Amino acid sequence: VCRTGLLANVSDVSLDADYYVAIPTTRAELVVPLLIDGVVIGVINVESPDAGTFSASDERILTSFAEQAAVAVKSAQLHERMRDQAGREALINSIISAMHRTTDLDEILQIPCEGLATALHVDRAYVALVDWNEKVARFVHAYSIDKSDVFTGVFPLSAMPELSERLWRGEAVAASDVFAEPILEAARCSYERYNTRALVYQPVVQLGDWHAVLLVCSSEERRWSVDELAFIKTVAEQMGTAFVQAELFKQVSQAKREWELTFDAMSDGVLLVDTNMRVYGANAAVADMLRMRRKDLLGKDCCELIAPPGGGECPIHRSIEGATRLHMQFVPENIGRLVQLTVDPIADSKGAVAVLRDVSDIRRAEADARRQSVILSQLVS
């Protein structure tokens, strides 16, 4: 019945060579296949101690029952697939949400372990980072569905060279029975200790760089489906994006720190002014000039900070409105010393960069030089 998908009504099983004796008193047997889309997924079997028991009417009744049972099984399978799919999509969305919420790579890497174990109904899941300096896979996160022990520490890439080579090429390695795979022989003791019989190694590769390994483990032999492997790969791709995002954030943060150090090393005071004439950036020099803490400068109206004596028009405002560079010397009320102000509007943004240089000492030195020159001229004459 399983081979042909056809009903079998055996009047006397003792005359049927295919019959396997399970119950010695059985004489008649009626077997009806459970079919889903033409595929036999099981059978319904009824037996009788009397020969020739089952009639054509019995065949119709049992066939009708089998058809209804097959529909119920198909509906249950569809429901289970939809539930699993929802769980898998939820895991992908949680990783994406984490990437939008934080730039902490370690926080993002914690998510896949429990999600993979739950969505795939496996016993354990791991994330291992590839340390190219040490040439090891360093296990950083793990989840066990039953809270049993998990592998920790590092694993040398050289211990399983063929596996490492395939992962480096971006290939997943799936084993339905780890003890039947020669390339996994080096980790046999570990598989035995942590009750691992089937597994999938999925590399996390992005932009040609191998960053990490996802490992899912089952305590029983298991043939991994195409859908399951595709799901694990999708999770790995999202993790790869997280690695690239973390690296970009690191580069931007480094550039920001370098810019801030340069900004604060300038002896001239600098104000960055937005479209609303509010200060959104200030270096240490301008904070000293204005005798204010830098954080207190942020958000202030630029006109309030460097207003000319007597409440004249704000020069930064004038430069932005006219979209022209302004260069002038004056004594701002909040500084009380002669400064040279240069304002450069920022193209297309209506903001500006204002640079203030304290020239009071220079002017004082020039005045002293002029006085010395007059005295010298009088002495000579």
FIVEX-158170 format. One line per 8 residues: number of its first residue (from 0); for each residue x, y, z of C-alpha. Coordinates in steps of 0.5 Angstrom, whole numbers. Layout:
NUM) X Y Z; ...;
***
This chain:
0) 0 0 0; 6 5 2; 9 3 -5; 3 4 -9; -2 8 -6; -7 3 -7; -12 0 -2; -11 -7 0;
8) -17 -12 2; -14 -19 4; -19 -24 5; -14 -29 8; -7 -26 10; -4 -33 11; -4 -33 3; -1 -27 2;
16) 7 -27 2; 7 -19 4; 4 -20 10; 8 -19 17; 5 -23 22; 4 -18 28; -2 -21 31; -2 -29 30;
24) -10 -29 31; -11 -24 25; -14 -27 18; -17 -21 15; -14 -15 14; -16 -8 10; -11 -3 9; -12 4 6;
32) -7 9 5; -7 17 8; -5 21 1; -3 28 1; -2 31 -6; -1 24 -8; 4 22 -3; 3 17 2;
40) 4 19 9; 1 14 13; -4 8 13; -10 6 16; -10 -1 18; -16 -6 21; -15 -13 22; -20 -19 24;
48) -20 -26 26; -25 -28 21; -23 -29 14; -26 -25 8; -29 -20 14; -29 -14 10; -34 -12 4; -34 -7 -1;
56) -38 -2 4; -32 -3 9; -27 -1 4; -32 6 2; -33 7 9; -25 7 11; -23 10 5; -28 16 6;
64) -25 16 14; -18 16 11; -19 22 6; -22 26 12; -16 24 16; -11 26 11; -14 33 10; -14 34 18;
72) -6 32 18; -5 36 12; -8 42 16; -4 41 22; 2 40 18; 0 47 15; -1 50 21; 5 48 24;
80) 9 50 18; 6 57 19; 7 57 26; 15 55 25; 15 61 19; 12 66 24; 17 64 29; 23 65 24;
88) 21 71 21; 20 74 29; 28 72 30; 30 76 23; 26 82 25; 29 82 32; 36 82 29; 34 87 25;
96) 31 91 30; 37 90 35; 41 93 29; 37 99 29; 37 100 36; 44 99 38; 51 99 35; 53 94 41;
104) 55 88 37; 55 83 43; 48 85 44; 46 83 37; 50 77 37; 46 74 43; 40 74 40; 41 68 35;
112) 42 63 39; 36 62 43; 32 64 37; 35 59 32; 34 53 38; 27 55 39; 25 56 31; 29 50 29;
120) 27 45 35; 34 44 36; 38 42 43; 43 47 43; 46 53 38; 52 57 39; 55 64 36; 63 63 35;
128) 67 69 33; 73 68 28; 80 71 31; 84 71 25; 90 73 30; 90 67 34; 87 63 28; 81 60 33;
136) 74 60 33; 72 63 40; 65 61 42; 62 67 45; 55 66 46; 51 59 47; 44 57 48; 41 50 51;
144) 34 48 50; 34 44 57; 40 48 60; 45 42 60; 52 44 59; 55 47 53; 61 48 49; 66 54 51;
152) 72 57 50; 76 56 43; 77 51 37; 83 52 33; 81 52 26; 87 48 24; 84 42 28; 79 41 22;
160) 82 44 16; 77 42 11; 71 44 15; 75 51 16; 76 51 8; 69 50 6; 67 55 12; 72 60 9;
168) 69 60 2; 62 61 5; 59 54 5; 55 51 10; 56 44 13; 50 40 15; 51 33 18; 45 29 19;
176) 50 24 23; 57 27 25; 60 21 27; 59 19 19; 63 25 17; 70 24 16; 71 32 16; 68 32 23;
184) 72 27 26; 77 31 30; 71 34 34; 68 27 36; 70 27 43; 66 34 44; 60 31 40; 60 25 45;
192) 61 30 51; 55 35 49; 51 30 46; 51 32 39; 49 27 33; 47 32 28; 49 39 26; 50 45 22;
200) 56 50 21; 54 56 18; 59 61 16; 57 69 17; 61 72 11; 60 79 9; 64 83 4; 68 77 3;
208) 70 77 10; 69 71 15; 67 74 21; 63 68 25; 60 61 25; 53 60 27; 52 52 30; 46 49 31;
216) 46 42 34; 41 36 35; 42 30 40; 39 26 35; 40 24 27; 37 29 23; 36 30 16; 36 38 15;
224) 31 41 10; 32 46 5; 28 51 8; 32 50 15; 38 51 11; 36 57 8; 33 60 14; 40 59 18;
232) 43 62 12; 38 68 12; 40 69 20; 47 69 18; 46 74 13; 43 79 18; 49 78 23; 54 79 17;
240) 50 86 16; 51 87 24; 58 86 23; 59 91 17; 55 96 21; 59 95 27; 65 96 23; 63 102 20;
248) 61 105 27; 68 104 29; 71 108 24; 66 113 24; 67 114 32; 74 114 31; 74 119 25; 69 123 30;
256) 74 123 36; 80 125 31; 76 131 29; 74 133 36; 81 133 38; 83 137 32; 77 142 33; 79 143 41;
264) 87 143 39; 85 150 35; 87 156 38; 82 160 35; 75 159 38; 70 156 33; 62 156 33; 58 152 29;
272) 51 155 28; 45 151 25; 39 154 20; 36 157 27; 42 161 29; 43 156 34; 50 153 36; 50 146 35;
280) 58 145 36; 63 149 40; 71 148 41; 75 149 48; 78 155 45; 71 159 44; 68 156 51; 74 160 54;
288) 73 166 51; 66 166 53; 68 164 60; 62 158 59; 62 151 59; 62 148 52; 55 144 54; 52 151 56;
296) 54 154 49; 50 148 45; 43 151 43; 44 158 45; 42 163 40; 49 166 37; 47 173 37; 46 172 44;
304) 53 170 45; 57 175 40; 53 181 40; 56 187 38; 56 193 44; 50 197 44; 46 191 41; 48 192 34;
312) 46 187 28; 49 180 30; 54 179 24; 53 171 24; 46 173 22; 48 178 17; 53 173 14; 48 168 13;
320) 42 172 11; 47 175 5; 50 168 4; 57 172 4; 63 171 8; 64 176 13; 70 179 16; 71 184 22;
328) 74 186 28; 70 188 34; 69 187 42; 63 183 43; 60 184 50; 61 177 53; 68 177 51; 70 184 53;
336) 76 184 48; 78 185 41; 77 179 37; 77 178 29; 71 175 27; 70 171 20; 64 168 18; 63 163 12;
344) 56 161 10; 55 153 9; 53 152 2; 45 149 1; 44 149 9; 44 156 11; 48 155 17; 55 158 18;
352) 62 157 21; 64 162 25; 72 163 27; 74 168 33; 81 170 34; 83 174 40; 87 180 37; 87 184 43;
360) 94 182 45; 97 183 38; 94 190 37; 97 192 44; 103 190 42; 103 194 35; 101 200 40; 107 199 44;
368) 111 198 38; 108 205 35; 110 208 42; 117 206 42; 118 208 35; 115 215 37; 120 215 43; 126 213 39;
376) 124 218 33; 124 224 39; 131 222 42; 134 222 35; 132 229 33;
***
